[in-house]
Every structure is written in C-alpha cells, then in structure tokens.
Amino acid sequence: MKLTHWLLGGVAVIVLALGGAWLNRGTILAMVAHSRLPHVAPNHPVTWAMGPEALPQGERPPNVIFILADDLGFNDITFNGGGVANGTVPTPNIDSIGKQGVNFAAGYAGNATCAPSRASIMTGRYATRFGYEFTPAPIGFERMVGTESEPGAPVKPKFFKDRIKQMPPGSAETSSAAVNILSVPTGEVTIAEVLKTRGYHTLHFGKWHLGGAKGSRPEDQGFDESLGFISGASMYLPEKDKGVVNSKQPWDAIDRFLWPNLPYQVQFNGSPMFAPKGYMTDYLADEAVKAIHANRNRPFLMYFAPNAIHTPLQAKKADYDALPQIKDHRLRVYGAMARNLDANVGRILQALKDEGLDQNTLVIFTSDNGGAGYIGLPDVNKPYRGFKSTFFEGGIHAPFFMRWPGKIQPGSRFPYPVGHVDIFATAAAAAHASVPTDRTIDGIDLLPFVEGKVAGRPHQTLFWRSGQYKVVMDGDWKLQSSEAQQKVWLFNLANDPTERQELSKAEPQRTQAMLAMLKAQDATTAKPIWPSLLQGPVYVDAPGGVKHKVGDEYILWDN
C-alpha cells in the first residue's frame, strides 16, 4: 500500500513538474537561449583609417551616402503629411532629403522582407537571380514562427520539418553563428566593389544580413571598414538598462524569439564581438560622424544601415520622455524610436555640412520594406493596405529620396515606379564607375530621369517573389499571385493606388497575360540557395494583436 502511495505521489510530482515546465516553457527557453549567447567584450574605441591630410588637387568625385532604415513604414515619417501618432513625431531631417532633392513617389523596396531587399540594393539585381530568395533565420526562429499562431487565429502557420535536411551544411546547427552560412554568393558584385574601382573608400555601419560565410561578410564584399552586426537584428540596449524603455508584443512569435536570442554587440572589420557605447542607433551615428571627418579629403561611399526601427521595440528613455502626449505605451516607444532615427540622420547631414562636403555628396534614403504588422500598430503604412512580408503596397511601397545639390532640383517629384535595384546603377553612374557586363543588372541609372534628360518610365515591369508568392507590376497594373491559396489579386494603381478594387475577374485576359509574365520571369531566376521552412498567414487589413476572423484578407508568406 505504501509503495502504491509512493508511486502515485511520484507520478503526481512528475506530472506537476511537466505541467509547470509547459506553462513556463517561454521562460525556460529564454534561459536556454541566453546561455547560448556569444561572448561580448566591453566597449572599446574604434580607430577609423585617415584619408589625406589635405584636399587633393583637381575635380573630386561625389561622395555617396546611402541611409537604409529598417522596417520604416510609409507613414512613419511626416514628409507626406502623416507620421507616427498622426504627426505627433516630426521627422524634419529625413524629410529634408526629399524636400532638398527628389521624392520618388512610387519608390519600391526590393522585397517585402529585409535580406532579399538588401541583396537587391547591394547588387542591382533581383535577389532571385542568385537564389537569395528568403530572409536567413535560425532554425529555432523558423520552428517557432511556423508553429505558433496568435490566439484564436483562423489560419495556422506551417513548419516544414522535412526540409531541414535540404539546408546547406552547418546552417541548421543550434549555434548562434549557424545562420551566417546562409549568404549571398561570393561571386556577386556589390556597389562597394564597383566604387572601389574609382578609388572610393567604402564604409559600412549597422546591419548586414547578407551572410557571414567566408567571402560574404561586408569586409569581403568591398567594404574597407565595417562596424555593425551580421545578423538580421540586434538589441539597442540591454533589456534592463536604466536608459531604455521596452515594449513587448506577447501575441507575436517573432518578438518572443528575439528578446532572449539577441545579443547587444557589434564587430569592427570582423573582430571579436564587443559592446556598443550607449543606444545602438546613437552609437552607429557617433562613429559615422567620426568616419566622415576621417574621409573628408577623399571620395567615400557610406552605407549607413541601422536596425532602427525594427523590433525589439526599445526606445531611449530621453526620447520616450519627450513624447508624453502619446498615451499608448507601444506607440510611444515606436514613436521615440522614429524620433531618434531622425535625429541621427540629422547628425550625419550636419557632419557633411561641417566638413564642407554637403554640396558634393549624393544622399539616398529609403527603407528596406514596409512597416511590420506584428508590432500591433495599424497605421504604419497608411494609406496603403498590407504590412511587411506582403506584396500589397504597404509591404513594398517605401519612402525613397535622393539629394544632390546642383544636380537634382530641390522639391522634385518623380511619379513613375522605381526600385531598390536602381540604387546600384545610379550610385555607379554618379561615381563614373562601370557596372558589370557579364550578368543581368536589373536596375537603371535614375539620374538622367530626375535631371530631365530622359522622359518616361525607367521600368515597364518590376518583379517580386518569395517562394510561391509572386508579383508583377506592368505599367500601372499590378498582379499578385499566391499559388498556395490559388488566388490572384489584380489592381490598377493609377485609378486605385490603395488596392481596394480587385479586378482579376473583370480583366481575365490581362490576368492571364500577367501570370505568363511571372512564369517567364521565373525561368530567368535561380533555385533558392535554401528552402522555405515555414509558410504562414500575414493579414492585410489589420495588424497583429487584433483578433482576425474567417474571411479576413491574408497572404501566405514563405520563408
């Protein structure tokens, strides 16, 4: 009898322990993740290579500064009369680039997620041409996002466990560095490599997310100096730092993964990891200002790619305290991050003026994709439908400005569609550098168009693809195809820029013709370097944290 009681008691203890472990699985997984974080050394100064002491004689090629915001929505700046919290957070410095140069009113991201978009920027090519189709992510991320949905979600995500065996060797391991194996092929030519042929000193700051395999890191892909992080996200400050204000989104699997798995670190030219000094965006701008001074007497390319305002949502306390009129905590943190990004863009622009370089620098500003729906804020891409990961306008229609005094007329507005792929050819042309002729370059030099030397559309067609989800824009017509849903959407953007009137049934011949365009484009692309491990719904008309109903519009995103 006593033995029976002991056995029953033991079983009860085990059941309680397992139940407790299940209920606290998030905490347990977070502890495991923290234990696997790489070692990060204390902060130490960075010494930038100094250019000539004096300005060389003769005409100097223009500097090129390319500022790439992360997950910045179309409505997150005040340029178009919008802005965070109905314009409560002005962005005068970002706005100034568009006001003092050209606003590409139909500017499009290379993809609806960060890594393929960045690959198209760096190479001037659709990332699908060389198999960089999906955003690199650890297996743990893919599993969590592919198996955990929001409470009550009518459509569940899928995780394709059987495809793990198709991953490149080493990329599916549990180490934090395994994901870096998923890299842009080393044979691709970056804009940094092109400009180096013209004697440019090349600088990278912030997020890379194009891989860390040998030959694919920024210092291997044409950048003389690189300060930042290889992975797709980073902490802005340690979570419990006294100077930070955090916002977590408990419904979001991406957010639950990021907090325990992200270090607060940078590397300089491939050095061991060390801690930044202060808030990440401030730190990167501090060093960018120093680098501008170091290179004041030689032509340089600066690729400034902070992780702002990508999750995790972390604001500097001083920026948060400056926005007491915003009552919603999450919106206030987000607005504070936008405020900080704008201030640091302003510091870079001011450094150009202080060094006498303002008139001879081409400044380009854009965002890698639209604002994310999973942060739970509905207006980040207003007036457009859709969020990051969707090819609705909200996911790919991005702020896109260029400023070059004396070359680009202030206050210009260019109405026709252009894309991230055009940055490569435009920067190369400004530097009088030759682009590769041994491969397809999808981008076009935009300078003759904005200078009024060439009329019309730079592109008749533009393409996007993420697995089975594909889009073609042909003139004013845009067709999306989600093959997994056996669904298409056709819109005439000239009449319906916010994609409210779906016309595929009314235009069957056009629909078939545009589907044929997608098929023809697919034939020119490469097989993805690694397979999609997840397929999940991304809703079009409401953000995360809102209960979705059967019948709500969504797309299926592959990654």
Stockholm file with secondary structure:
# STOCKHOLM 1.0

chainA/1-559         MKLTHWLLGGVAVIVLALGGAWLNRGTILAMVAHSRLPHVAPNHPVTWAMGPEALPQGERPPNVIFILADDLGFNDITFNGGGVANGTVPTPNIDSIGKQGVNFAAGYAGNATCAPSRASIMTGRYATRFGYEFTPAPIGFERMVGTESEPGAPVKPKFFKDRIKQMPPGSAETSSAAVNILSVPTGEVTIAEVLKTRGYHTLHFGKWHLGGAKGSRPEDQGFDESLGFISGASMYLPEKDKGVVNSKQPWDAIDRFLWPNLPYQVQFNGSPMFAPKGYMTDYLADEAVKAIHANRNRPFLMYFAPNAIHTPLQAKKADYDALPQIKDHRLRVYGAMARNLDANVGRILQALKDEGLDQNTLVIFTSDNGGAGYIGLPDVNKPYRGFKSTFFEGGIHAPFFMRWPGKIQPGSRFPYPVGHVDIFATAAAAAHASVPTDRTIDGIDLLPFVEGKVAGRPHQTLFWRSGQYKVVMDGDWKLQSSEAQQKVWLFNLANDPTERQELSKAEPQRTQAMLAMLKAQDATTAKPIWPSLLQGPVYVDAPGGVKHKVGDEYILWDN
#=GR chainA/1-559 SS CHHHHHHHHHHHHHHHHHHHHHHTHHHHHHHHHHHTCCCCBCCCCCCCCCCCSSCCSSCCCCEEEEEEESSCCTTSSSTTSCCHHHHTSCCHHHHHHHHTSEEETTEECSSSSHHHHHHHHHHSSCGGGGTCCSCCCCHHHHHHHHHCCCTTCSSCCEECGGGGGGSCTTTTSSSTTGGGGSCCCTTCCCHHHHHHTTTCEEEEEEECCSCCSTTTSGGGTTCSEEEEESSSCCCSSCTTCTTEEEECCTTCHHHHHHHHHCCCCBEETTCCCBCCSSSHHHHHHHHHHHHHHHTTTSCEEEEEECCTTSSSEEEEHHHHHTCTTCCSHHHHHHHHHHHHHHHHHHHHHHHHHHTTCGGGEEEEEEESSCCCGGGCCTTTTTTSCCCTTSCSHHHHBCCEEEECTTTSCTTEEECSCEETHHHHHHHHHHTTCCCCSSSCCCCCCCHHHHTTSSCSCSCSEEEEEETTEEEEEETTEEEEEETTTTEEEEEETTTCTTCCSCCTTTCHHHHHHHHHHHHHHHTTSCCCSSCCCEEEEEESSSCTTSCCCTTCCEEEEEC
#=GC SS_cons         CHHHHHHHHHHHHHHHHHHHHHHTHHHHHHHHHHHTCCCCBCCCCCCCCCCCSSCCSSCCCCEEEEEEESSCCTTSSSTTSCCHHHHTSCCHHHHHHHHTSEEETTEECSSSSHHHHHHHHHHSSCGGGGTCCSCCCCHHHHHHHHHCCCTTCSSCCEECGGGGGGSCTTTTSSSTTGGGGSCCCTTCCCHHHHHHTTTCEEEEEEECCSCCSTTTSGGGTTCSEEEEESSSCCCSSCTTCTTEEEECCTTCHHHHHHHHHCCCCBEETTCCCBCCSSSHHHHHHHHHHHHHHHTTTSCEEEEEECCTTSSSEEEEHHHHHTCTTCCSHHHHHHHHHHHHHHHHHHHHHHHHHHTTCGGGEEEEEEESSCCCGGGCCTTTTTTSCCCTTSCSHHHHBCCEEEECTTTSCTTEEECSCEETHHHHHHHHHHTTCCCCSSSCCCCCCCHHHHTTSSCSCSCSEEEEEETTEEEEEETTEEEEEETTTTEEEEEETTTCTTCCSCCTTTCHHHHHHHHHHHHHHHTTSCCCSSCCCEEEEEESSSCTTSCCCTTCCEEEEEC
//
